[in-house]
Amino acid sequence: MLKLIFFSTIQCIFLAFTQVFLKLGLERMDPFGFNWRFFKSALLNLPFALSGICVATASLFWFYIVKHFPLSIAYPLISISYVFGMLASILVFKETVPLSRWIGVGFIMVGVVFLTK
């Protein structure tokens, strides 16, 4: 079980980084349009590329997890990424996260603890 939790945590970190880099990349992109300027801003956007690399890496971890562990246990563990996502929103984007969201994530984490027992 510890091996599953370890790999799931690593995968969830990459999932959270995917979203952070995606948001940073989208903030730097030109407004959407079917034109060269938009596609150039997407193709030359380092955070956008890093988002793709992170989601690919998370997928590789997910392939390993699904192959070696029961899906009924592995899939709910993806919710660990909510914690990392909220921490990233505070540390990277300086967002304020209200107590109600922390309580909600706390309930999810309690569910993860029950799931892994």
N, CA, C and O atoms as a GROMACS GRO file, in nm:
protein
  468
    1MET      N    1   0.083  -0.120   0.000
    1MET     CA    2   0.000   0.000   0.000
    1MET      C    3   0.087   0.126   0.000
    1MET      O    4   0.053   0.226  -0.064
    2LEU      N    5   0.200   0.121   0.072
    2LEU     CA    6   0.288   0.238   0.075
    2LEU      C    7   0.344   0.271  -0.063
    2LEU      O    8   0.362   0.388  -0.098
    3LYS      N    9   0.370   0.167  -0.141
    3LYS     CA   10   0.420   0.189  -0.277
    3LYS      C   11   0.314   0.261  -0.361
    3LYS      O   12   0.347   0.352  -0.437
    4LEU      N   13   0.189   0.221  -0.348
    4LEU     CA   14   0.080   0.287  -0.420
    4LEU      C   15   0.067   0.433  -0.376
    4LEU      O   16   0.053   0.522  -0.460
    5ILE      N   17   0.071   0.457  -0.247
    5ILE     CA   18   0.060   0.594  -0.198
    5ILE      C   19   0.177   0.679  -0.248
    5ILE      O   20   0.158   0.795  -0.285
    6PHE      N   21   0.297   0.622  -0.249
    6PHE     CA   22   0.414   0.695  -0.298
    6PHE      C   23   0.396   0.733  -0.445
    6PHE      O   24   0.412   0.849  -0.482
    7PHE      N   25   0.364   0.634  -0.530
    7PHE     CA   26   0.350   0.662  -0.672
    7PHE      C   27   0.231   0.756  -0.700
    7PHE      O   28   0.240   0.841  -0.788
    8SER      N   29   0.124   0.741  -0.626
    8SER     CA   30   0.008   0.829  -0.643
    8SER      C   31   0.041   0.973  -0.604
    8SER      O   32  -0.002   1.067  -0.670
    9THR      N   33   0.118   0.988  -0.498
    9THR     CA   34   0.158   1.123  -0.455
    9THR      C   35   0.246   1.190  -0.560
    9THR      O   36   0.227   1.307  -0.592
   10ILE      N   37   0.342   1.115  -0.614
   10ILE     CA   38   0.428   1.169  -0.720
   10ILE      C   39   0.342   1.206  -0.841
   10ILE      O   40   0.360   1.313  -0.899
   11GLN      N   41   0.252   1.119  -0.879
   11GLN     CA   42   0.165   1.147  -0.993
   11GLN      C   43   0.081   1.272  -0.968
   11GLN      O   44   0.063   1.354  -1.058
   12CYS      N   45   0.031   1.286  -0.848
   12CYS     CA   46  -0.053   1.402  -0.815
   12CYS      C   47   0.028   1.531  -0.814
   12CYS      O   48  -0.025   1.637  -0.849
   13ILE      N   49   0.152   1.525  -0.776
   13ILE     CA   50   0.239   1.643  -0.783
   13ILE      C   51   0.254   1.685  -0.929
   13ILE      O   52   0.244   1.804  -0.961
   14PHE      N   53   0.276   1.589  -1.017
   14PHE     CA   54   0.286   1.623  -1.160
   14PHE      C   55   0.154   1.675  -1.214
   14PHE      O   56   0.154   1.764  -1.299
   15LEU      N   57   0.042   1.622  -1.167
   15LEU     CA   58  -0.089   1.674  -1.210
   15LEU      C   59  -0.107   1.820  -1.167
   15LEU      O   60  -0.158   1.901  -1.243
   16ALA      N   61  -0.065   1.851  -1.045
   16ALA     CA   62  -0.076   1.989  -0.997
   16ALA      C   63   0.017   2.081  -1.077
   16ALA      O   64  -0.023   2.191  -1.115
   17PHE      N   65   0.141   2.036  -1.102
   17PHE     CA   66   0.232   2.117  -1.183
   17PHE      C   67   0.177   2.138  -1.324
   17PHE      O   68   0.197   2.244  -1.383
   18THR      N   69   0.107   2.038  -1.376
   18THR     CA   70   0.044   2.052  -1.508
   18THR      C   71  -0.048   2.174  -1.509
   18THR      O   72  -0.043   2.256  -1.600
   19GLN      N   73  -0.131   2.184  -1.406
   19GLN     CA   74  -0.228   2.294  -1.402
   19GLN      C   75  -0.160   2.429  -1.377
   19GLN      O   76  -0.202   2.531  -1.432
   20VAL      N   77  -0.057   2.429  -1.294
   20VAL     CA   78   0.016   2.554  -1.268
   20VAL      C   79   0.080   2.605  -1.397
   20VAL      O   80   0.064   2.721  -1.433
   21PHE      N   81   0.152   2.516  -1.467
   21PHE     CA   82   0.216   2.557  -1.591
   21PHE      C   83   0.114   2.593  -1.698
   21PHE      O   84   0.137   2.684  -1.778
   22LEU      N   85   0.002   2.524  -1.701
   22LEU     CA   86  -0.104   2.557  -1.797
   22LEU      C   87  -0.156   2.698  -1.772
   22LEU      O   88  -0.171   2.776  -1.866
   23LYS      N   89  -0.183   2.730  -1.647
   23LYS     CA   90  -0.233   2.864  -1.615
   23LYS      C   91  -0.129   2.971  -1.650
   23LYS      O   92  -0.163   3.074  -1.707
   24LEU      N   93  -0.003   2.945  -1.614
   24LEU     CA   94   0.103   3.042  -1.648
   24LEU      C   95   0.116   3.058  -1.799
   24LEU      O   96   0.132   3.169  -1.849
   25GLY      N   97   0.108   2.947  -1.871
   25GLY     CA   98   0.119   2.953  -2.016
   25GLY      C   99   0.002   3.026  -2.080
   25GLY      O  100   0.022   3.105  -2.172
   26LEU      N  101  -0.118   2.999  -2.033
   26LEU     CA  102  -0.236   3.065  -2.089
   26LEU      C  103  -0.235   3.215  -2.061
   26LEU      O  104  -0.286   3.294  -2.142
   27GLU      N  105  -0.179   3.255  -1.949
   27GLU     CA  106  -0.170   3.397  -1.918
   27GLU      C  107  -0.077   3.469  -2.016
   27GLU      O  108  -0.094   3.589  -2.040
   28ARG      N  109   0.021   3.398  -2.072
   28ARG     CA  110   0.118   3.457  -2.164
   28ARG      C  111   0.073   3.450  -2.311
   28ARG      O  112   0.132   3.516  -2.396
   29MET      N  113  -0.028   3.371  -2.339
   29MET     CA  114  -0.070   3.351  -2.478
   29MET      C  115  -0.155   3.466  -2.528
   29MET      O  116  -0.221   3.535  -2.450
   30ASP      N  117  -0.152   3.485  -2.659
   30ASP     CA  118  -0.240   3.582  -2.723
   30ASP      C  119  -0.383   3.530  -2.716
   30ASP      O  120  -0.404   3.411  -2.695
   31PRO      N  121  -0.482   3.618  -2.732
   31PRO     CA  122  -0.621   3.572  -2.733
   31PRO      C  123  -0.643   3.466  -2.841
   31PRO      O  124  -0.581   3.470  -2.947
   32PHE      N  125  -0.732   3.372  -2.812
   32PHE     CA  126  -0.756   3.262  -2.905
   32PHE      C  127  -0.804   3.312  -3.040
   32PHE      O  128  -0.886   3.404  -3.049
   33GLY      N  129  -0.752   3.252  -3.143
   33GLY     CA  130  -0.795   3.280  -3.280
   33GLY      C  131  -0.728   3.182  -3.374
   33GLY      O  132  -0.622   3.128  -3.344
   34PHE      N  133  -0.791   3.158  -3.486
   34PHE     CA  134  -0.733   3.070  -3.586
   34PHE      C  135  -0.640   3.151  -3.675
   34PHE      O  136  -0.666   3.173  -3.793
   35ASN      N  137  -0.531   3.194  -3.616
   35ASN     CA  138  -0.434   3.273  -3.690
   35ASN      C  139  -0.294   3.237  -3.644
   35ASN      O  140  -0.275   3.175  -3.540
   36TRP      N  141  -0.195   3.276  -3.724
   36TRP     CA  142  -0.056   3.242  -3.696
   36TRP      C  143  -0.009   3.301  -3.564
   36TRP      O  144   0.066   3.237  -3.491
   37ARG      N  145  -0.052   3.421  -3.532
   37ARG     CA  146  -0.007   3.487  -3.410
   37ARG      C  147  -0.043   3.405  -3.286
   37ARG      O  148   0.039   3.388  -3.195
   38PHE      N  149  -0.166   3.354  -3.284
   38PHE     CA  150  -0.208   3.273  -3.169
   38PHE      C  151  -0.127   3.144  -3.160
   38PHE      O  152  -0.076   3.111  -3.053
   39PHE      N  153  -0.115   3.072  -3.271
   39PHE     CA  154  -0.044   2.945  -3.269
   39PHE      C  155   0.104   2.964  -3.239
   39PHE      O  156   0.166   2.879  -3.174
   40LYS      N  157   0.162   3.074  -3.285
   40LYS     CA  158   0.301   3.103  -3.252
   40LYS      C  159   0.316   3.127  -3.102
   40LYS      O  160   0.412   3.080  -3.040
   41SER      N  161   0.221   3.200  -3.044
   41SER     CA  162   0.228   3.226  -2.899
   41SER      C  163   0.213   3.097  -2.819
   41SER      O  164   0.264   3.086  -2.708
   42ALA      N  165   0.142   2.999  -2.875
   42ALA     CA  166   0.126   2.870  -2.807
   42ALA      C  167   0.252   2.784  -2.824
   42ALA      O  168   0.298   2.723  -2.728
   43LEU      N  169   0.306   2.781  -2.944
   43LEU     CA  170   0.420   2.694  -2.972
   43LEU      C  171   0.549   2.741  -2.907
   43LEU      O  172   0.636   2.660  -2.876
   44LEU      N  173   0.562   2.871  -2.886
   44LEU     CA  174   0.684   2.925  -2.828
   44LEU      C  175   0.669   2.959  -2.679
   44LEU      O  176   0.743   3.040  -2.625
   45ASN      N  177   0.573   2.896  -2.616
   45ASN     CA  178   0.536   2.925  -2.479
   45ASN      C  179   0.594   2.816  -2.387
   45ASN      O  180   0.541   2.705  -2.382
   46LEU      N  181   0.702   2.847  -2.316
   46LEU     CA  182   0.769   2.747  -2.231
   46LEU      C  183   0.677   2.690  -2.123
   46LEU      O  184   0.673   2.567  -2.109
   47PRO      N  185   0.602   2.770  -2.046
   47PRO     CA  186   0.514   2.710  -1.946
   47PRO      C  187   0.410   2.616  -2.007
   47PRO      O  188   0.376   2.513  -1.948
   48PHE      N  189   0.360   2.651  -2.125
   48PHE     CA  190   0.263   2.565  -2.194
   48PHE      C  191   0.328   2.431  -2.230
   48PHE      O  192   0.264   2.327  -2.215
   49ALA      N  193   0.452   2.434  -2.276
   49ALA     CA  194   0.524   2.311  -2.308
   49ALA      C  195   0.552   2.230  -2.182
   49ALA      O  196   0.538   2.108  -2.182
   50LEU      N  197   0.589   2.297  -2.074
   50LEU     CA  198   0.614   2.228  -1.948
   50LEU      C  199   0.487   2.162  -1.896
   50LEU      O  200   0.492   2.056  -1.833
   51SER      N  201   0.373   2.224  -1.921
   51SER     CA  202   0.246   2.164  -1.883
   51SER      C  203   0.226   2.031  -1.956
   51SER      O  204   0.182   1.932  -1.896
   52GLY      N  205   0.259   2.029  -2.083
   52GLY     CA  206   0.248   1.905  -2.159
   52GLY      C  207   0.343   1.797  -2.109
   52GLY      O  208   0.308   1.680  -2.101
   53ILE      N  209   0.465   1.839  -2.074
   53ILE     CA  210   0.563   1.743  -2.022
   53ILE      C  211   0.515   1.686  -1.888
   53ILE      O  212   0.529   1.566  -1.862
   54CYS      N  213   0.460   1.772  -1.805
   54CYS     CA  214   0.411   1.726  -1.673
   54CYS      C  215   0.293   1.630  -1.688
   54CYS      O  216   0.286   1.530  -1.617
   55VAL      N  217   0.201   1.660  -1.778
   55VAL     CA  218   0.086   1.569  -1.794
   55VAL      C  219   0.131   1.437  -1.855
   55VAL      O  220   0.075   1.332  -1.822
   56ALA      N  221   0.231   1.439  -1.942
   56ALA     CA  222   0.285   1.315  -1.997
   56ALA      C  223   0.352   1.233  -1.887
   56ALA      O  224   0.335   1.111  -1.881
   57THR      N  225   0.427   1.298  -1.800
   57THR     CA  226   0.493   1.229  -1.690
   57THR      C  227   0.390   1.172  -1.593
   57THR      O  228   0.404   1.058  -1.548
   58ALA      N  229   0.288   1.250  -1.560
   58ALA     CA  230   0.182   1.200  -1.473
   58ALA      C  231   0.113   1.080  -1.536
   58ALA      O  232   0.076   0.985  -1.466
   59SER      N  233   0.096   1.083  -1.667
   59SER     CA  234   0.033   0.970  -1.736
   59SER      C  235   0.119   0.844  -1.726
   59SER      O  236   0.067   0.734  -1.708
   60LEU      N  237   0.250   0.861  -1.738
   60LEU     CA  238   0.339   0.744  -1.725
   60LEU      C  239   0.328   0.682  -1.586
   60LEU      O  240   0.324   0.560  -1.572
   61PHE      N  241   0.323   0.766  -1.484
   61PHE     CA  242   0.302   0.714  -1.348
   61PHE      C  243   0.166   0.645  -1.338
   61PHE      O  244   0.154   0.540  -1.275
   62TRP      N  245   0.066   0.704  -1.401
   62TRP     CA  246  -0.069   0.647  -1.397
   62TRP      C  247  -0.071   0.510  -1.466
   62TRP      O  248  -0.137   0.418  -1.417
   63PHE      N  249   0.000   0.496  -1.578
   63PHE     CA  250   0.007   0.366  -1.646
   63PHE      C  251   0.060   0.260  -1.550
   63PHE      O  252   0.006   0.150  -1.541
   64TYR      N  253   0.167   0.294  -1.480
   64TYR     CA  254   0.227   0.200  -1.385
   64TYR      C  255   0.128   0.166  -1.273
   64TYR      O  256   0.110   0.049  -1.237
   65ILE      N  257   0.063   0.269  -1.220
   65ILE     CA  258  -0.030   0.249  -1.109
   65ILE      C  259  -0.146   0.158  -1.151
   65ILE      O  260  -0.180   0.063  -1.080
   66VAL      N  261  -0.206   0.188  -1.265
   66VAL     CA  262  -0.322   0.110  -1.310
   66VAL      C  263  -0.283  -0.035  -1.340
   66VAL      O  264  -0.361  -0.126  -1.316
   67LYS      N  265  -0.163  -0.055  -1.391
   67LYS     CA  266  -0.118  -0.191  -1.424
   67LYS      C  267  -0.093  -0.275  -1.298
   67LYS      O  268  -0.117  -0.396  -1.299
   68HIS      N  269  -0.046  -0.212  -1.191
   68HIS     CA  270  -0.001  -0.289  -1.075
   68HIS      C  271  -0.092  -0.284  -0.952
   68HIS      O  272  -0.068  -0.357  -0.856
   69PHE      N  273  -0.194  -0.201  -0.952
   69PHE     CA  274  -0.278  -0.186  -0.833
   69PHE      C  275  -0.425  -0.186  -0.873
   69PHE      O  276  -0.458  -0.156  -0.988
   70PRO      N  277  -0.514  -0.221  -0.779
   70PRO     CA  278  -0.658  -0.219  -0.808
   70PRO      C  279  -0.706  -0.077  -0.840
   70PRO      O  280  -0.675   0.018  -0.767
   71LEU      N  281  -0.780  -0.064  -0.947
   71LEU     CA  282  -0.831   0.067  -0.988
   71LEU      C  283  -0.924   0.127  -0.883
   71LEU      O  284  -0.930   0.249  -0.866
   72SER      N  285  -0.997   0.042  -0.812
   72SER     CA  286  -1.092   0.090  -0.711
   72SER      C  287  -1.021   0.162  -0.596
   72SER      O  288  -1.083   0.242  -0.526
   73ILE      N  289  -0.894   0.133  -0.576
   73ILE     CA  290  -0.816   0.203  -0.473
   73ILE      C  291  -0.735   0.315  -0.537
   73ILE      O  292  -0.724   0.425  -0.482
   74ALA      N  293  -0.678   0.288  -0.654
   74ALA     CA  294  -0.587   0.384  -0.718
   74ALA      C  295  -0.660   0.511  -0.764
   74ALA      O  296  -0.610   0.621  -0.743
   75TYR      N  297  -0.776   0.495  -0.825
   75TYR     CA  298  -0.842   0.611  -0.884
   75TYR      C  299  -0.880   0.718  -0.781
   75TYR      O  300  -0.855   0.836  -0.807
   76PRO      N  301  -0.938   0.682  -0.667
   76PRO     CA  302  -0.968   0.787  -0.569
   76PRO      C  303  -0.844   0.859  -0.513
   76PRO      O  304  -0.855   0.971  -0.464
   77LEU      N  305  -0.728   0.796  -0.521
   77LEU     CA  306  -0.607   0.861  -0.469
   77LEU      C  307  -0.564   0.982  -0.553
   77LEU      O  308  -0.484   1.063  -0.508
   78ILE      N  309  -0.618   0.993  -0.674
   78ILE     CA  310  -0.589   1.111  -0.756
   78ILE      C  311  -0.634   1.238  -0.684
   78ILE      O  312  -0.583   1.346  -0.712
   79SER      N  313  -0.729   1.226  -0.594
   79SER     CA  314  -0.779   1.343  -0.522
   79SER      C  315  -0.673   1.408  -0.434
   79SER      O  316  -0.692   1.520  -0.387
   80ILE      N  317  -0.561   1.340  -0.411
   80ILE     CA  318  -0.450   1.402  -0.339
   80ILE      C  319  -0.402   1.527  -0.414
   80ILE      O  320  -0.349   1.620  -0.354
   81SER      N  321  -0.423   1.528  -0.546
   81SER     CA  322  -0.379   1.644  -0.626
   81SER      C  323  -0.452   1.772  -0.586
   81SER      O  324  -0.401   1.881  -0.611
   82TYR      N  325  -0.570   1.761  -0.525
   82TYR     CA  326  -0.642   1.881  -0.480
   82TYR      C  327  -0.561   1.958  -0.376
   82TYR      O  328  -0.559   2.081  -0.376
   83VAL      N  329  -0.496   1.886  -0.288
   83VAL     CA  330  -0.413   1.951  -0.186
   83VAL      C  331  -0.298   2.026  -0.252
   83VAL      O  332  -0.273   2.143  -0.221
   84PHE      N  333  -0.229   1.958  -0.343
   84PHE     CA  334  -0.116   2.023  -0.410
   84PHE      C  335  -0.163   2.140  -0.496
   84PHE      O  336  -0.094   2.242  -0.507
   85GLY      N  337  -0.279   2.127  -0.558
   85GLY     CA  338  -0.334   2.237  -0.637
   85GLY      C  339  -0.366   2.359  -0.553
   85GLY      O  340  -0.340   2.472  -0.593
   86MET      N  341  -0.423   2.336  -0.436
   86MET     CA  342  -0.455   2.450  -0.349
   86MET      C  343  -0.328   2.513  -0.293
   86MET      O  344  -0.320   2.635  -0.282
   87LEU      N  345  -0.230   2.432  -0.259
   87LEU     CA  346  -0.102   2.487  -0.212
   87LEU      C  347  -0.036   2.569  -0.322
   87LEU      O  348   0.020   2.676  -0.296
   88ALA      N  349  -0.041   2.520  -0.445
   88ALA     CA  350   0.017   2.593  -0.558
   88ALA      C  351  -0.056   2.725  -0.581
   88ALA      O  352   0.006   2.825  -0.614
   89SER      N  353  -0.187   2.725  -0.564
   89SER     CA  354  -0.262   2.849  -0.585
   89SER      C  355  -0.220   2.956  -0.484
   89SER      O  356  -0.220   3.075  -0.515
   90ILE      N  357  -0.185   2.912  -0.364
   90ILE     CA  358  -0.139   3.007  -0.262
   90ILE      C  359   0.005   3.050  -0.288
   90ILE      O  360   0.036   3.169  -0.286
   91LEU      N  361   0.093   2.952  -0.313
   91LEU     CA  362   0.236   2.982  -0.325
   91LEU      C  363   0.273   3.049  -0.458
   91LEU      O  364   0.358   3.138  -0.461
   92VAL      N  365   0.210   3.006  -0.567
   92VAL     CA  366   0.248   3.057  -0.699
   92VAL      C  367   0.163   3.177  -0.739
   92VAL      O  368   0.216   3.277  -0.788
   93PHE      N  369   0.032   3.167  -0.720
   93PHE     CA  370  -0.058   3.271  -0.769
   93PHE      C  371  -0.106   3.367  -0.661
   93PHE      O  372  -0.184   3.458  -0.688
   94LYS      N  373  -0.060   3.347  -0.538
   94LYS     CA  374  -0.093   3.436  -0.426
   94LYS      C  375  -0.244   3.448  -0.406
   94LYS      O  376  -0.294   3.555  -0.370
   95GLU      N  377  -0.316   3.339  -0.429
   95GLU     CA  378  -0.461   3.339  -0.409
   95GLU      C  379  -0.493   3.319  -0.262
   95GLU      O  380  -0.414   3.261  -0.187
   96THR      N  381  -0.607   3.366  -0.223
   96THR     CA  382  -0.658   3.342  -0.089
   96THR      C  383  -0.755   3.225  -0.095
   96THR      O  384  -0.849   3.226  -0.174
   97VAL      N  385  -0.731   3.125  -0.014
   97VAL     CA  386  -0.817   3.008  -0.011
   97VAL      C  387  -0.897   3.012   0.118
   97VAL      O  388  -0.840   3.005   0.227
   98PRO      N  389  -1.030   3.023   0.106
   98PRO     CA  390  -1.113   3.032   0.227
   98PRO      C  391  -1.116   2.900   0.304
   98PRO      O  392  -1.089   2.793   0.250
   99LEU      N  393  -1.149   2.911   0.430
   99LEU     CA  394  -1.155   2.796   0.520
   99LEU      C  395  -1.249   2.688   0.467
   99LEU      O  396  -1.220   2.569   0.482
  100SER      N  397  -1.359   2.726   0.405
  100SER     CA  398  -1.455   2.627   0.355
  100SER      C  399  -1.392   2.533   0.253
  100SER      O  400  -1.425   2.414   0.250
  101ARG      N  401  -1.301   2.584   0.169
  101ARG     CA  402  -1.233   2.498   0.071
  101ARG      C  403  -1.136   2.402   0.141
  101ARG      O  404  -1.124   2.286   0.103
  102TRP      N  405  -1.068   2.454   0.243
  102TRP     CA  406  -0.978   2.367   0.318
  102TRP      C  407  -1.055   2.256   0.388
  102TRP      O  408  -1.009   2.143   0.395
  103ILE      N  409  -1.172   2.289   0.440
  103ILE     CA  410  -1.256   2.188   0.505
  103ILE      C  411  -1.298   2.082   0.404
  103ILE      O  412  -1.294   1.963   0.433
  104GLY      N  413  -1.337   2.127   0.285
  104GLY     CA  414  -1.375   2.033   0.179
  104GLY      C  415  -1.261   1.941   0.141
  104GLY      O  416  -1.281   1.820   0.127
  105VAL      N  417  -1.144   1.996   0.124
  105VAL     CA  418  -1.027   1.913   0.091
  105VAL      C  419  -0.994   1.821   0.209
  105VAL      O  420  -0.950   1.708   0.189
  106GLY      N  421  -1.013   1.870   0.330
  106GLY     CA  422  -0.992   1.786   0.448
  106GLY      C  423  -1.083   1.663   0.447
  106GLY      O  424  -1.038   1.553   0.478
  107PHE      N  425  -1.210   1.683   0.410
  107PHE     CA  426  -1.302   1.569   0.399
  107PHE      C  427  -1.254   1.469   0.294
  107PHE      O  428  -1.261   1.348   0.314
  108ILE      N  429  -1.205   1.522   0.182
  108ILE     CA  430  -1.154   1.434   0.077
  108ILE      C  431  -1.035   1.354   0.130
  108ILE      O  432  -1.024   1.234   0.104
  109MET      N  433  -0.946   1.420   0.203
  109MET     CA  434  -0.828   1.350   0.255
  109MET      C  435  -0.865   1.247   0.361
  109MET      O  436  -0.801   1.142   0.370
  110VAL      N  437  -0.968   1.275   0.439
  110VAL     CA  438  -1.017   1.174   0.535
  110VAL      C  439  -1.066   1.053   0.457
  110VAL      O  440  -1.042   0.939   0.498
  111GLY      N  441  -1.133   1.076   0.346
  111GLY     CA  442  -1.176   0.965   0.261
  111GLY      C  443  -1.058   0.886   0.207
  111GLY      O  444  -1.065   0.763   0.200
  112VAL      N  445  -0.951   0.953   0.170
  112VAL     CA  446  -0.831   0.885   0.123
  112VAL      C  447  -0.773   0.798   0.234
  112VAL      O  448  -0.729   0.686   0.208
  113VAL      N  449  -0.772   0.849   0.356
  113VAL     CA  450  -0.720   0.770   0.468
  113VAL      C  451  -0.804   0.645   0.488
  113VAL      O  452  -0.749   0.536   0.508
  114PHE      N  453  -0.937   0.659   0.484
  114PHE     CA  454  -1.024   0.542   0.498
  114PHE      C  455  -1.002   0.443   0.385
  114PHE      O  456  -1.006   0.322   0.406
  115LEU      N  457  -0.980   0.494   0.267
  115LEU     CA  458  -0.961   0.411   0.150
  115LEU      C  459  -0.834   0.327   0.160
  115LEU      O  460  -0.832   0.212   0.115
  116THR      N  461  -0.732   0.384   0.216
  116THR     CA  462  -0.602   0.315   0.220
  116THR      C  463  -0.583   0.227   0.343
  116THR      O  464  -0.480   0.160   0.355
  117LYS      N  465  -0.677   0.226   0.433
  117LYS     CA  466  -0.666   0.141   0.554
  117LYS      C  467  -0.707  -0.001   0.523
  117LYS      O  468  -0.705  -0.087   0.611
   0.00000   0.00000   0.00000
